[in-house]
Structure formats: C-alpha cells, structure tokens
Amino acid sequence: MDNKVYTINGEESIGTVQIADDVVAVIAGLAATEVEGVSSMAGNISNDIMNKMGYKSLTKGVKTDIVDGKVKIEMSLTMSYGYNIPATCSKVQEKIKTTIENMTGLEVTDVNIRIAGVDMQKGQ
C-alpha cells in the first residue's frame, strides 16, 4: 500500500513536519464516530475480510486526497436507526472539517459521505 506524506512548512523553519494521509484518515474516522447517530465506519469487502482475519484498520471506509494543503475526504458510514440522516451527516461533515483543520492546519474542502447501512440494534 502506498502511504503518501504531506509536508507542512511553518513560518519559522527549524525543521519539517510530515503528516501521512493515513493519519488524516484516522482523524476523520475518529471524528465521525464521535457524532451521535453514527454507528460505525463502513468499508469495502476487502476491509471486511481483513477484519475477520484479525487485521483492524482505523482507516476503514475513509479515502483521503491531499493536494497543496487542501484535503478531500470520502467516507462510508453505518448510521444508527432512528436518526435523521441529512442532519447527522451535516454534523459529521462539520466535525471532520473542524477536527482535521485544528489538528493539522490543512484546509478541508470536501467531506463526502456515503451511507452504507443502518444499524437496527436498539439501545446504543
């Protein structure tokens, strides 16, 4: 797997800071799961097979694209039953944007969400 790295150049140059795109994906995934109504991250079939074999991916269902300090996120989520999908997705988008910008200094331009399923279990 190709792990891309983005270098941040600060105003005072005493060295460089590099952020791997997987780190941005993990931040996005954690931010999304903090929003009430999000049941879990959803991945593709290869991620599901890897999880069953014991390999856990913190970037499951998250794709990042970082170009010139601008971040685009694509994410698949499983929602909890009973929550308003558009309102919850709006909260997720804002949470991801704020969290990534605060933690990395990168500008988030797009947060695209795909709802992959609804978790029907009660009492979560």
Residue pairs with C-beta under 8 A, 6 or more apart in sequence:
3 20
3 21
3 22
4 20
4 21
4 66
5 18
5 19
5 20
5 21
6 18
6 19
6 20
6 21
6 24
6 66
6 69
6 106
7 16
7 17
7 18
8 16
8 17
8 18
8 19
8 69
8 104
8 105
8 106
9 16
10 17
19 104
19 106
21 64
21 65
21 66
22 59
22 64
23 104
24 64
24 66
24 71
24 73
24 100
24 104
24 106
25 58
25 59
25 62
25 63
25 64
25 73
26 58
26 59
26 62
27 96
27 99
27 100
27 103
27 104
28 62
28 64
28 73
28 75
28 96
28 99
28 100
28 111
29 41
29 58
29 59
29 60
29 61
29 62
29 75
30 58
30 99
31 92
31 95
31 96
31 98
31 99
31 100
32 38
32 41
32 75
32 77
32 92
32 95
32 96
33 40
33 41
34 95
35 88
35 91
35 92
35 95
36 83
36 88
36 91
37 79
37 80
37 83
37 84
37 88
37 91
38 77
38 78
38 79
38 80
38 88
38 92
39 77
39 78
39 79
39 80
39 118
39 119
39 124
40 77
40 78
40 119
41 60
41 61
41 62
41 75
41 76
41 77
41 78
42 60
42 61
42 76
42 77
42 78
42 114
42 116
42 117
43 51
43 57
43 60
43 61
43 76
44 61
44 76
47 57
47 60
47 61
50 57
51 57
51 60
61 75
61 76
61 77
61 116
62 73
62 74
62 75
62 76
63 73
63 74
63 75
64 71
64 72
64 73
65 71
65 72
65 73
65 74
66 72
66 106
69 106
69 107
70 106
70 107
70 108
70 109
71 100
71 104
71 106
71 107
71 108
71 109
72 108
72 109
72 110
72 112
73 96
73 100
73 108
73 110
73 111
73 112
74 112
74 114
75 92
75 96
75 111
75 112
75 113
75 114
76 113
76 114
76 115
76 116
77 89
77 92
77 113
77 114
77 115
77 116
78 115
78 116
78 117
78 118
78 119
79 85
79 88
79 115
79 117
79 118
79 119
80 118
80 119
80 124
81 118
81 119
81 120
81 121
81 122
85 115
89 113
89 115
92 111
92 113
93 111
93 113
96 108
96 111
97 108
97 111
100 106
100 108
101 107
101 108
